[in-house]
Structures are given as C-alpha cells and as structure tokens.
Amino acid sequence: MAGGMRWIICGMLLAVAACAGGPPDAGGPVPRDLTRPLLDAATQAMARGDAVTAATYFRSVHAREPDNAQATLGLIESLRVSGGLAEARTVAEKALAAKPDDPALLAAAGKVWLALGDAHTAVPLLEKAAAADPRDWRTRSALGIAYDRLGAWKKADRSYRAALAIAPENATVLNNFALSRAMAGNFAAARALAQRAVAAAGADLRVKQNLALIDALSGKMKEAETLTRRDLPPAVAGATIDYYRTLAAAPVPEHR
C-alpha cells in the first residue's frame, strides 16, 4: 500500500473521573486525607471523558505521593488521552526506572510511546506487559497496533487473535484488526472484520466509518457512500466521500 494511505489507515486504529470548586493547584501540597477524594474525582472525570481535568487531579496526588501506583498510572493514561505526551513520557520514564517489571506500568508506557509514533520502543514494552498479564486484551490490541506500524502483519494478526480470544467480539479489537488487514492489502478479511465490529456491542461512529473506509478501499463505493451519508451531516459526508474516492484511486498492495 502506498505509504501515505497506510499511515492514514494506521491513524484510525483505536488503540485502551470531579470535585466541587474545581481541581486543586497541582503544584501545592496535597494532604493525605485528600488523596482518596482526589483519586475518586480523577476516576469520575476520566469516566466522563474529561481527561484534562483527570490529569490535574492525578498530578496533584502524584506530586505529593510519587509512589502512589493509581495516581502514576492514572496520570500517564490521562495525559496520553489528552495529548500531553511529553509529560506522559517523562512520568513513565521515571516510574519505569523504579518499577521496570510492573505489567500495568509497562503497558501504560508502551501506549505512550505508541502515541508518540515510536513503535520500535513501544513493542518490547507491550510484549513484556502482555507476557506478564496474559488476560489483558487491551495490551494485546495495542501490541497489534505497534506491529502494524512496523509492517509486521503476521505478528499483528497473532496479537489481535489473542486479544479476541480473551475478549470475543470486542468492537475495538475487531476494528483494529480490520484496519490491520486493510493495511496489509487483504480487503476481504478487513471488510468481514469491520462488519463484525459494527455489529458488536459498544461500536461507535468511528467504527462505523472505518467500515465505510474499508468499503471504499475495496471498491465498494456505493456501500461506503450509503454508510457515510447515513451517519454524517450532509456537508461532512460529501467531503468524506470525496476523500474516500481519492484514497480508493491509490495503488492497491498485494495481500500479505
């Protein structure tokens, strides 16, 4: 697949809590009796999808209690989700220096390096995390994404299958597996997986539009257009369909 299209598809892989009065000053001390309320507030902000607020709460606890595992992992995750990748990497590096074999920390750090575009660094971290916690499907799915970034299609295939063995018919894993197959040029397998992802519980608009993308890339523009016009506002749908037509006109790679 042409390099540009491969990275466009790769970017669509999906990848892995409040207090009245607003978050406290991250630079000030946090009394120990506030640790649990702050961690609860951070968790609630993450559940609402407010990773920025969650990071502020987690940072407050982490500054006072750098050995607090929940605060450390929560800070890394919330920073990664909110785009604070440089800070997330710094926190992850310091935490790994102290606990180089912690499975949850290895997984969180691997996802940060993956978000930074450094799959070479992410892969060994995620491999070690997956080996330490065989039931963690999220890490195996992230490892599949990392392998995809390196063009290691067979390893990615095995990783996604291992994730699905743990979490059958999981929409996120199926979506990532489908995009992996599309990057490898196997559009028939990609479309079948994408259809399963759309039918799975928890499938969101991104998953549905990834099916439309795969339809377009496999030459099924009518199906792609139907899905796109059904799910997106008219102006956005029109621009998206034009974009899909451009992608579909690019050279198709051999199946791998």
DAPE-V356106 format. One record per residue. N is the residue number from 1. RES is the residue in three letters. PHI is phi in whole degrees, -180 to 180 (NA if undefined). OMEGA is omega in radians with two decimals (NA if undefined). Layout:
N|RES|PHI|OMEGA, N|RES|PHI|OMEGA
This chain:
1|MET|NA|3.11, 2|ALA|-54|-3.03, 3|GLY|-54|-3.10, 4|GLY|-62|-3.12, 5|MET|-66|-3.14, 6|ARG|-59|-3.10, 7|TRP|-73|3.06, 8|ILE|-63|3.13, 9|ILE|-65|-3.12, 10|CYS|-59|-3.14, 11|GLY|-69|-3.13, 12|MET|-91|3.08, 13|LEU|-65|-3.11, 14|LEU|-90|2.80, 15|ALA|73|NA, 16|VAL|NA|NA, 17|ALA|NA|NA, 18|ALA|NA|-3.12, 19|CYS|-115|3.10, 20|ALA|-60|3.11, 21|GLY|92|3.08, 22|GLY|88|-3.09, 23|PRO|-69|3.14, 24|PRO|-75|3.08, 25|ASP|-66|-3.07, 26|ALA|-64|-3.07, 27|GLY|-86|-3.09, 28|GLY|-91|3.14, 29|PRO|-70|3.12, 30|VAL|-116|3.09, 31|PRO|-57|-3.07, 32|ARG|-61|-3.14, 33|ASP|-74|3.07, 34|LEU|-96|-3.06, 35|THR|-57|-3.09, 36|ARG|-64|3.09, 37|PRO|-60|-3.14, 38|LEU|-68|3.10, 39|LEU|-65|3.08, 40|ASP|-64|3.13, 41|ALA|-65|3.11, 42|ALA|-64|3.13, 43|THR|-62|3.12, 44|GLN|-65|3.12, 45|ALA|-64|3.10, 46|MET|-63|3.13, 47|ALA|-64|3.10, 48|ARG|-82|-3.09, 49|GLY|85|-3.13, 50|ASP|-101|-3.07, 51|ALA|-70|3.13, 52|VAL|-64|3.10, 53|THR|-65|3.13, 54|ALA|-59|3.14, 55|ALA|-62|3.13, 56|THR|-64|3.11, 57|TYR|-66|-3.14, 58|PHE|-61|3.14, 59|ARG|-62|3.13, 60|SER|-61|3.13, 61|VAL|-70|-3.10, 62|HIS|-62|3.13, 63|ALA|-64|-3.12, 64|ARG|-86|-3.08, 65|GLU|-132|-3.08, 66|PRO|-62|3.12, 67|ASP|-93|3.13, 68|ASN|-73|-3.03, 69|ALA|-62|-3.13, 70|GLN|-64|3.14, 71|ALA|-67|-3.13, 72|THR|-64|-3.13, 73|LEU|-65|3.13, 74|GLY|-64|3.13, 75|LEU|-67|3.12, 76|ILE|-60|-3.11, 77|GLU|-65|-3.10, 78|SER|-67|3.08, 79|LEU|-67|3.12, 80|ARG|-63|-3.10, 81|VAL|-67|-3.09, 82|SER|-88|3.08, 83|GLY|94|3.11, 84|GLY|-85|-2.96, 85|LEU|-70|-3.13, 86|ALA|-63|3.12, 87|GLU|-67|3.12, 88|ALA|-60|3.13, 89|ARG|-64|3.14, 90|THR|-62|3.13, 91|VAL|-63|-3.12, 92|ALA|-64|3.14, 93|GLU|-61|3.14, 94|LYS|-65|-3.13, 95|ALA|-67|3.13, 96|LEU|-66|3.10, 97|ALA|-62|-3.14, 98|ALA|-88|-3.09, 99|LYS|-135|-3.04, 100|PRO|-69|-3.08, 101|ASP|-113|-3.12, 102|ASP|-74|-3.05, 103|PRO|-59|-3.11, 104|ALA|-65|3.14, 105|LEU|-70|3.09, 106|LEU|-60|3.14, 107|ALA|-65|-3.13, 108|ALA|-63|3.14, 109|ALA|-66|3.12, 110|GLY|-59|3.13, 111|LYS|-68|3.08, 112|VAL|-66|-3.14, 113|TRP|-66|3.07, 114|LEU|-64|3.10, 115|ALA|-65|3.10, 116|LEU|-78|3.14, 117|GLY|87|-3.12, 118|ASP|-106|-3.11, 119|ALA|-68|-3.13, 120|HIS|-61|3.09, 121|THR|-79|-3.09, 122|ALA|-66|-3.02, 123|VAL|-57|-3.13, 124|PRO|-63|3.09, 125|LEU|-65|-3.12, 126|LEU|-70|3.09, 127|GLU|-62|-3.14, 128|LYS|-66|3.12, 129|ALA|-66|-3.14, 130|ALA|-65|3.13, 131|ALA|-67|-3.11, 132|ALA|-77|-3.11, 133|ASP|-134|-3.03, 134|PRO|-62|-3.10, 135|ARG|-96|-3.11, 136|ASP|-89|-3.11, 137|TRP|-70|-3.13, 138|ARG|-62|3.12, 139|THR|-66|3.13, 140|ARG|-67|3.08, 141|SER|-68|3.10, 142|ALA|-63|3.10, 143|LEU|-64|3.06, 144|GLY|-60|3.10, 145|ILE|-62|-3.14, 146|ALA|-62|3.09, 147|TYR|-62|3.10, 148|ASP|-58|-3.12, 149|ARG|-62|3.14, 150|LEU|-93|-3.11, 151|GLY|76|3.13, 152|ALA|-90|-2.96, 153|TRP|-63|-3.10, 154|LYS|-65|3.10, 155|LYS|-66|3.10, 156|ALA|-62|3.13, 157|ASP|-56|-3.13, 158|ARG|-64|-3.11, 159|SER|-68|3.11, 160|TYR|-66|3.12, 161|ARG|-65|3.10, 162|ALA|-65|3.11, 163|ALA|-65|-3.14, 164|LEU|-70|3.08, 165|ALA|-66|3.12, 166|ILE|-85|-3.09, 167|ALA|-127|-3.08, 168|PRO|-58|3.09, 169|GLU|55|3.08, 170|ASN|-76|-3.03, 171|ALA|-61|-3.12, 172|THR|-66|-3.13, 173|VAL|-65|3.13, 174|LEU|-61|3.11, 175|ASN|-61|-3.13, 176|ASN|-66|3.10, 177|PHE|-64|3.12, 178|ALA|-62|3.13, 179|LEU|-67|3.07, 180|SER|-62|3.12, 181|ARG|-64|3.10, 182|ALA|-66|3.10, 183|MET|-63|3.12, 184|ALA|-81|3.09, 185|GLY|90|-3.14, 186|ASN|-98|-3.02, 187|PHE|-73|3.11, 188|ALA|-64|3.11, 189|ALA|-65|-3.14, 190|ALA|-62|-3.11, 191|ARG|-67|3.12, 192|ALA|-63|3.12, 193|LEU|-68|-3.14, 194|ALA|-65|3.10, 195|GLN|-65|3.06, 196|ARG|-65|3.14, 197|ALA|-63|3.14, 198|VAL|-63|-3.12, 199|ALA|-81|-3.07, 200|ALA|-78|3.08, 201|ALA|-64|3.10, 202|GLY|89|3.11, 203|ALA|-65|-3.13, 204|ASP|-112|-3.07, 205|LEU|-62|3.13, 206|ARG|-62|-3.14, 207|VAL|-63|-3.13, 208|LYS|-65|-3.14, 209|GLN|-74|3.03, 210|ASN|-69|3.02, 211|LEU|-64|3.10, 212|ALA|-62|3.11, 213|LEU|-60|-3.13, 214|ILE|-66|3.05, 215|ASP|-57|-3.13, 216|ALA|-62|-3.11, 217|LEU|-67|3.14, 218|SER|-92|3.06, 219|GLY|88|-3.14, 220|LYS|-100|-3.05, 221|MET|-66|3.14, 222|LYS|-62|3.12, 223|GLU|-65|3.13, 224|ALA|-62|-3.13, 225|GLU|-66|3.14, 226|THR|-61|3.13, 227|LEU|-63|-3.08, 228|THR|-67|-3.13, 229|ARG|-70|3.13, 230|ARG|-73|-2.98, 231|ASP|-102|-3.04, 232|LEU|-118|3.06, 233|PRO|-59|-3.04, 234|PRO|-50|-3.09, 235|ALA|-65|3.13, 236|VAL|-68|3.14, 237|ALA|-62|-3.13, 238|GLY|-61|3.13, 239|ALA|-66|-3.14, 240|THR|-67|3.13, 241|ILE|-63|3.08, 242|ASP|-60|3.12, 243|TYR|-64|3.11, 244|TYR|-61|3.13, 245|ARG|-64|3.11, 246|THR|-65|3.11, 247|LEU|-62|-3.09, 248|ALA|-65|-3.13, 249|ALA|-80|-3.13, 250|ALA|-75|3.13, 251|PRO|-59|3.13, 252|VAL|-94|-3.14, 253|PRO|-76|3.04, 254|GLU|-73|3.10, 255|HIS|-68|3.08, 256|ARG|-128|NA
